[in-house]
Amino acid sequence: MLPALAFASEGGHGGPHLDGALLSGMWVIPFACMLLSIAIFPLAAPHFWHHHFGKVAAFWGLAFLVPFTFQFGFELALYETIHTLFLEYIPFIILLFALFTVAGGVRLTGSLVGTPALNTGILLIGTLLASWMGTTGAAMLLIRPLLRANAHRKYKVHSVVFFIFLVANVGGSLTPLGDPPLFLGFLKGVSFFWTTVHMLAPMALVASILLAVFFAMDTYLFGKEGKPMPKGDAAGSGEKFGMEGKVNLILLGGVVAAVLMSGMWRPHVSFDLYHVPVELQNIARDVLLLVIAGLSLKLTDPESRRKNDFNWFPIIEVAKLFSGIFISMIPAIAILKAGEHGALSAVINMVSHEGTPVNPMYFWLTGALSSFLDNAPTYLVFFNTAGGDAVHLMNDMSQTLLAISAGAVFMGANTYIGNAPNFMVRSIAEDQGVKMPSFFGYMAWSGSILVPCFIIVTLVFF
């Protein structure tokens, strides 16, 4: 294939453009191997993985980039790399870094005892907060208090798993602030409170089922353990109940405001970086986020962070692994964006029958792809497949838009990489001594608990 064939469109910026219709499914192999490495190495070679996961991520990124450069040319490879790094990966990791730093400065003091009632309460509060401060913000704020409250418990893996289900995913259903796909829909013209009105019922249904199942499971396991109570340091060491680092709550609001600003402020100023337009509002957002993180570090007592079990390993692990994921995922996203002209055309064609949308398929296909790919571009692909007109979708195809929205948000919980905070929560939990399920082990949890919930959602709403 000649390299020129890859320049299918100028894309409005005069630079090269990767046409996913030119790519076979073979180009997805490095991405699949990246996922398999995350799934297998921690079990088969834990010592090697702990010390070399960054090198493994770099290897699979290069396993895509090197042959791609030979096949399509250096110019296109450089463009795709810069596009992915500066428009997707760097903003992604800066946001996670800011939330990780700021939320890590909030410490609840006193005795938090991980009883079924308290644990369920934390999950409920996190679920309610997620739509207003984002799933990542709510997850980073509450995962440490949950872990600390259950430090004396023998069985605590299930608490973290359900935390990922509820706080890191399902809870972000009600506003565009909750999850990136809904924010993209907002930018495309979906009204701010459309999701609040239409996603409330399915979100409440799934959340209620999950909270009830968790409470029953935690009650059983708590009793099996003999209803243990914390001792010594775990009991709070005489501290009064309260909160340290309250300034970080204000800074969390600043993070949300910075993200919202980048979506609503349109100065129409951009800077080209090798044909990649980097817009001023996004630069301003990222700078603000870094400033906010710096303020958090300066204004928070280091001793409070130490007592909060705060360290940098989880964000370093996520940064290294997701660099490989984002790079190796380039061809998968391009093929998906090619729609009926790409290698996934059979999948895209399943969402309509003789011109009529098949809403259950919109729900399941958006969700299935969002479980392994970035759910934001996946949402856009099916949003555009359904016509791309927000007003028409909200008024005349509301069930279709609901199916796309629910699939993208709910099913991000199916895998560790389905949504940004999932892997971060797992990393923090493991850093604090919780032996979390493997990649496939976690999918066994999601398959046995979440999939039945999604079947119920399909039967009730679609």
TAPE-V956376 format. One record per backbone hydrogen bond with DSSP energy under -1.0 kcal/mol. NH is the residue of the N-H (numbers start at 1). CO is the residue of the C=O. If there is no record, write none. Layout:
BEGIN
nh=<NH:NH>
co=<CO:CO>
END
This chain:
BEGIN
nh=<5:6:7:8:8:13:22:23:27:28:29:32:33:34:35:36:37:38:39:40:41:43:44:45:49:50:51:52:53:56:57:58:59:60:61:62:63:65:66:68:69:70:71:72:73:77:78:79:80:81:82:83:84:85:86:87:88:89:90:92:93:94:95:96:97:98:99:100:101:102:103:104:105:106:107:109:114:115:119:120:121:122:123:124:125:126:127:128:129:130:132:133:134:135:138:139:140:141:142:143:146:147:148:149:150:151:153:160:161:162:163:164:165:166:167:168:170:171:172:173:178:183:184:185:186:187:188:189:190:194:197:198:199:203:204:205:206:207:208:209:210:211:212:213:214:215:216:217:218:219:220:221:222:223:224:225:226:227:234:235:236:237:239:242:244:248:249:251:252:253:254:255:256:257:258:259:260:261:262:264:265:271:273:276:278:280:283:284:285:286:287:288:289:290:291:292:293:294:295:296:297:298:299:300:305:306:307:308:309:310:316:317:318:319:320:321:322:324:325:326:327:328:329:330:333:334:335:336:337:338:339:341:342:345:348:349:350:351:353:356:358:362:363:364:365:366:367:368:369:370:371:372:373:378:379:380:381:382:383:384:385:386:387:388:393:394:395:396:397:401:402:403:404:405:406:407:408:409:410:411:413:414:418:422:425:426:427:428:429:430:431:432:433:434:436:442:443:444:445:446:447:448:449:450:451:454:455:456:457:458:459:460:461:462>
co=<2:3:4:6:17:10:19:20:24:25:26:28:29:30:31:32:33:34:35:36:37:40:40:41:45:46:47:48:49:52:53:54:55:56:57:58:59:61:62:64:65:66:67:68:69:73:74:75:76:77:78:79:80:81:82:83:84:84:85:88:89:90:91:92:93:94:95:96:97:98:99:100:102:103:244:242:149:113:115:116:117:118:119:120:121:122:123:124:125:126:129:129:130:178:134:135:136:137:138:139:142:143:144:145:146:148:150:156:157:158:159:160:161:162:163:163:165:166:169:170:175:179:180:181:182:183:184:186:185:191:193:194:195:199:200:201:202:203:204:205:206:207:208:209:210:211:212:213:214:215:216:217:218:219:220:221:223:222:231:232:233:232:236:109:107:245:246:247:248:249:250:251:252:253:254:255:256:257:258:260:261:278:276:273:271:269:279:280:281:282:283:284:285:286:287:288:289:290:291:292:293:294:295:296:301:302:303:304:306:305:312:313:314:315:316:317:318:320:321:322:323:324:325:327:329:330:331:332:333:334:336:338:339:342:344:345:347:348:356:353:351:358:359:360:361:362:363:364:365:366:367:369:369:374:375:376:377:378:379:380:381:382:384:383:389:390:391:392:392:397:398:399:400:401:402:403:404:405:406:407:410:411:415:419:421:422:423:424:425:426:427:428:430:429:434:438:439:440:441:442:443:444:445:446:446:450:451:452:453:454:455:456:457:458>
END
